Amino acid sequence: MPQGKYLAGDLQSGCTANSTGVQYKLLSSIAYEKLLFSLPVRSWDREAVPVYFRKGKEFMPVKDRKSYLSNVFFILLFLAYLAVTLFLFHRQTVRYAGRYISDITDYLSTIQGIEVAYRFPYPVLFRTGSFFMLFTTPEHALAFAATFLNGLSVLVLKWYLDSFLEVKKYPGRSWLSILLTFSLLFVSMLFPPSYLGHYNEIGENYLYRYRGTFTPNPYHNATYLAARPFSIPAFFLFAEVLGIYEKENKWFHPKYLLFSLFLLMTTMTKPSFTLILCAAAGILMLYRLIAGQFQGVKAFFQLGIYFIPTFLVLIYQFVVVFEPDNAEAGIGFAFLKAWSTASGNIPLSILFATAFPLTVLALRGKEKTLWTQYRFSWQFLLIGLATLLFLYEKGIRMPHLNFAWGYMHGLFFTYTVSLICLAKATLTRSQPLWKLTLQWGVYAAHLICGIDYFVVLLRGGLYL
């Protein structure tokens, strides 16, 4: 142990010497707590205090001990999350007791090669399910596949939150990162407080939570959840690439390639995210090209070529799903034609879905924290909202509101980036207390509603 380090553990306060005669300060647990709480918050956050704890006959640095405990906490929460989602997905696959309605039953037929009313050219979830089917029943296999892919999104999301909250530099923030990660997996749209803890079967007194409002976490749709371990890095990589592609002047860049791969994987799982990202990317890149008087033509194509594999897959999916010879199939254009079938008050539905990110937007002022990611999350959400407002699928698919999936992806990313910005503002105390309290309060309301909604699904309630 280096000279001058402090110890904390079972020994009483005082000085001792090792065999070389070097003295070390030994602090009791009480003395250590007094030292810890006497330090200013910012100095403690900025620089680790050189204190050790006894672990058997060895001494463990406080920093390592905190990291060890937070890792154990994360693993326990992660395993609990996998268990509860596996329980939900399995009951959805078997339609337990005639309940647990979801899209997963059609997917179950697909992985067994059984013809269904709709074609799903989204092989990632289905191939993963087919792999698990080598070892178990189709129902268990698809539940395992959905749980596995959805579980990967927890790890990816945690990695990004650790990065933005600088957990390596400030290990104490690991606990915050863990709590925020899991909270983001349960937030939902707001609904009246009187709905909490109550569920009525479908009928005249049914309490609609989701219908026409939508949620960042639709646990009734396995392909949306399965796409998230790919869509999360695709989103953040493209937000980063937006800030560099005009300066790099490179036809090959590792981040371009990573973005292209994650976007392709997302498209092959569920293309709703891709449609919105490609639309947002096209608008932003064309705007920059025109605003720069076409001086960035080379940079435009240097990044644009990385979209080609995804475009080819999208064309194939469109042909397979919409069958060009069917006049009743395809995409239509009309204001609110589809959305109005599910909501009688669309402005209120938008408010219930976006209350938290709108609150952060209103109160963050001129802060530039994560400005690129924050701005792009809103651009993504607005384009997702526009597609839901104006586009619909013709024929029997119109009531399904399938253009809502892109909007829901936008909700998830505006929640995520807004929450990171709020957490950083709280850690740095860059906003008045009343602003922080109001923003956390709105987020807490979304989380409470989300947990209640998840419990409804867990008990076999209808997702509407």
N, C-alpha and C positions, 0 to 999 in steps of 0.2 A: 504494500500500500504506500503511495507517495507521501512524503513528509507534508505535514500541515493539513491533511484531510480531517474532516470531522466525522464522528461516528454517532449513531443513535441506535439504541437497542435496549437490552436488559440491564446493562451496566449503569452505575450511578454516575452523575456528573463528576468530573475531575480529570486529572492527568494520569497517564500511564506511560510506560516505556516498553518497547520491544527489545529483542535481544541485541540490537545494534545501538540501543540507547536513544532512539528517536522517539520523541513524545508525540502523542496524539490526544486530541480532545475527545472525551467520551461524553455524550449527552444522553440523559435519560429521555424517555418518551415525552414526559411532561416538559422538560427543558426544550426539547426539539419543537414541540407544538408552540411554545412561547416564542421561539426564534422564528418559526414559520409565519405565525400570524402577526408578528411585529414588522414583517417586511412589506413594503408597498406592493400593490398588486402588479404594477407594471414591471417593477424590477424582478419580481419572482417569475413573471412570464418571460422576461427577456433573457435571464441567465440562470441556469440551474445552480442551486446552492450545493456545495460539495459535502453532502451528508450521506452516511452509510447506515444500513440496517443489518442487524445480525440475522443470518439465515443458517441455523444449525451452528456449525463451527466456522462457517465462512461469513464474510460480510458482503452484502449486496448493495450497490449504489441505489439511492432512492429513485433515480431516473429509471434504472432497469427494473426495479420493483414495481413502479407505476406502470411501465410498459407491459410487464408480465401480467399484472392484474387486469389491465384494460384488454389485453389479448384474450385472457380467459373469459372475461365478460362478453366480448364480441363473439367468441366461439359458442358460448352457451346460448346467446340470443339467436345466432345464426342457425344452430341446430333446432332450436324451438321453432323458428320461422319455417325451416324446411319441413318439420313434422306437421305443423298446422296447415301448410299449403298442400302437402302431400295428402293429408286427410281430406281437404276440400276437393282437390282435383280428382281423387279416386272416387269420391261420392258423385262427382259430376259425370265421370265416365260410366258409372253403373246406374246413374239416375236413381240413387238410393231412395227407396220408399216412394218412387214416382215423383220425387222432388229434385232439387239441385239442377234446375234448367240452365243450360249453357250451350255454347257452340261446339263443345268438345265431343259430343256424341257423333256429329257428322265427321269429325276428324278421325274418330275411332273406326268408322266404316272405311275411310280412305286408306288407313295404314293396313287394313286387311284386304284391300283390293276390291271392296264392295262398291258398286255404283251408287252414287247419291245424287240428289237433285241439283247440287251446285258443285262446280269443279274448283278445286283448290290447288293451283300449281305452286305450292309453297313448301319445298321439300325439306327444309332444315328440321322443323318439328317432326314431320312424318318419318324422315329417315332415322332420326334419333329414337322415335317410338318403335320403329321396325327393329332397331338394334336391341332395345330392351325386350322386345317380343321374343327374341331368341332364348330368353331365360325365364319368361313368365307369361301370364295371360295378356291378351291385348289390352284389357282394361287397366291392369297394373302397369303395363309397359308405357301406355300413353300418359298415365299419371306420373310415373317416374320421369318421363321425358320432359313434361311441363314443369315439374318440380326442379329438375336439374337445370334447365335453361333459365327459368325464373330465378333460381338460386345464384346463378352466375351474375345476374344483374346486381345482386347485393354486393358482391365482391368488387365489381367494376365501380359501382356508385361510391362505395366506401373508399376506394383508391382515389377517386377524384376529389372527394370531400377532404381526405387527408392532405392531398396536394394543395388545394386552395386554402385550407386552414393552417397550412405549414406545420403539420403535426411533427415532422422530423425535427424542426427547430424548436417547437414548443410541445414537448411530449404530453403535458397536462391536457392539451386540447383533444387528445385521442378519445376521451370519454364523451366530449361534446360531439365529435365526428360520428361516433357510434350511434348515439341517440338520434342525431339528425338523419342519419342514413335510414334507420328503421322507421322513423316517423314519416319520411317521404314515401315509404311503401304503403302507408295506410291513409294518408290524407285524401279527402274526397270533396265533392261539392257540399255546399251548405244546404240545410233544410230546416224547417221549423223545429224549435226545441221540443215541442210537444210530441214529435215523432220518436224521440230518443227512447229506446227500450220498448217500443211498441211495434208490432207487426200484425197486419191483417191480411188474410188471404185475398187473392185477386177478386175484385167485385166492386160494389158501389162505394165501400168505405176503405178501399185500398189506399195506402199512403205511398204515393210516388216519390221516390228519392232521386233516382237516376234519370228517368225518362225525360228527354228533352233538355236536360241540364248537363249531364255527362260528368265523368270523373277522371282524374289522372291515373287511377288505379282500377281498371275494369277487370276484376278477378273472374268474370264469367267468360272472358275471351282469352283462350290459351295462346293463340298466335301473337296477339299484342304483347303479352307478357314474355313469350319466348323470344321476341325480337329485341327486347330491351338490352340484353348484354351486348348487342351489336350497335343498337341505335345510340346508346349513351356515348361510347367513344366516337362514333361517327359525328355526332353533334358537336362535341367539344373539340375534336380534331379539326372539323371544318371552321369552327369559330376561330381557332388558332391560325389556321391556314389563311383565312381572310386578311389577317394582319400582316402576312409576310409574302404572299404569292407575287405581288407586284414588285417587290424588292429583290427576290431571290434570283430571278432570271435563270431558272433551271428546268430542264425537261424531266429530270429525275430528282425526286426528293423523298426521303423515307417517310415523312409525314403525309405527303400526297398519296403514296402507295398504301400506307396503313388506312388512311381515310377511305380510299377506293375499295379496299378489301372489306372493311366493316360495313360500308354502304351496300356492297354487293350481298353480304351475308344478311343484312337487314331486309333487303328486297326479297331474298329467297325465303324469308321467314314470314314477313307480312309487309307489303309494299306501301302501306299507307304513310309511313314515316318518310319514305323515299320521295313520294310525290310532292310532299310539302317542302322537303329540304331542297330538292332539285329546282322547284319553282322559286324558292327564296334565293338560292344560289344564282340562278339565271338572272333574276331581276337585279340583284346587287352587283353582279359582275358586269352586266350590260350597262347599268347606270354608271359604274366607275369607268368603263371603257368610253362611254359617250362624254362624261364629264371631263375626262382627260384628253379629249379631242383625238381619241383613237391611238394615243401613244402607247397604250398598254396592250396592243393587239397580241404581241408575242406572249405576254404573261397570261392573257386570257386563254389562249390555246394550250399553254404549258400546263395549266390546271384543268382546263376543260376536257382534255383527252382522258383524264382519270374517271370521268363519268361514263365513258363509252360502254364498258362491260355492264354497268347497271342499266343503261338505256336499252341495250339489246335484250336483257332479261325482262324489262318492263314491257317491251313490244310483244315478246312471246306470251307473257301473262295476259296482256290485253286480248290477244287473239284467242287464247284458250278460254278465257272467262266469258268474253262477250260475243263470240261466234258472229263474225261479220255478216253472215247470211240471214241472221235473225233480226228483222226490222224492229222488233219489240225490245231488243237488248241494246246496250250502249249507254252513253252518258248524255244527259240532258242539261239544259241551261235555263234556269228560271229562279227568280228571287223568292226564297223561303218556301218553295214548293214542297220539299221533303221535310224540312225542319218543322214547319207549321203543323204537320200531322202528329207531332209528338209534344209540342209545347204551345200553350195558348198565350204565353207572355214571354217572348224570346228575350227582350232586354233584361227581365228579371232572371231568367235562366242563365244568361251570360254573367250577370252580377253574382249569382250564387256560385258559379263555377270559378270565377276569377277574383273573388273578394280579396284574397291575400296578396297576389301579385299586384293588384290595383292599389292596395294600401301601401305597399312598399314603393310603388312608382310615385305615388302622391307625396310620400314623406321623405324619400331619399334625397330630394333636392338636387344639387349639382355634383353629388359625389361621383367619382370616376372609378370606384372599386369594381374590378372585373367588367369594365365598360364594354369591351368587345363582346364578351359572352352574354352580358345582360341585354345589350341592344339586339343581338342576334336572336336571343330567346323570344323577345317581343316581336321581332320581324317574323319569326317562325310561327308564333301563335296567331298573328294577324292574318297571315296567308292561309293557315289552317281554318281560321274563322271564315275567311272569304270563300273558301271552297265549300264549306258547309252552308253558307248563305245562298250561294248561287248555283251549285252543281248538285245533281242527283243521278242515281242510276235508274234507267228506264225499266218498265215492266214490273215483275213481281218483286224485284229487289228494292224498289223505291222506299217502302216503309222501313227497310232495314237501316237507313241512314248511314251507309257505309263511309260516307265522306266525313262523318264525325270522328273516325279513328285518327285522322291527321290532326284534327283539332285537339283531341285528347293527348296526343303526343306533345303538342304545343303547350297544353296545360302542365304536363309533367315537367317540361324543361323550364318553363317560367317559374314554377314553384321551386324547382331545384336551385336555379341561379339566384332567384330572389331570396331564398332561405340562406344561401351562402353569403350573399351581400349583407343580410340582416345579422348573421352571426358575426361577421367581421366588424360590422359597425358596433355591435355590442361589445366585442372584445377590445376594440380600440376606443370605445366611448366617444365615437365621432358624432353622435346624435343626442339630443336631449332625452332624458329619461322618459318623458311622456310619449315621445314618438316611438321609442323602442318598446315600451309597454303596450301601446296600441297595436303595433305590428305583431308582436308575439301573441297578443290576445286574439287577433283575427286568425293567426296560424293555429293556435290552440283550438279554436272553434272548428276549423276544417279538420283537425286531427280527431277531435271528439266525434264529429259526424262520421268521419271515415272509419273509426273503430266500430261505431254502432252499425254502419252499413256492412262492414266485413262480418260482424257477428250475425247479421241477418242472413248473409250468404252461407256462413258456416253452419247455420241451423237449417238450411234447405229452403230459405225464403227466396222469392222471385227477385231477380236483380233489378227489375224496373222500379 
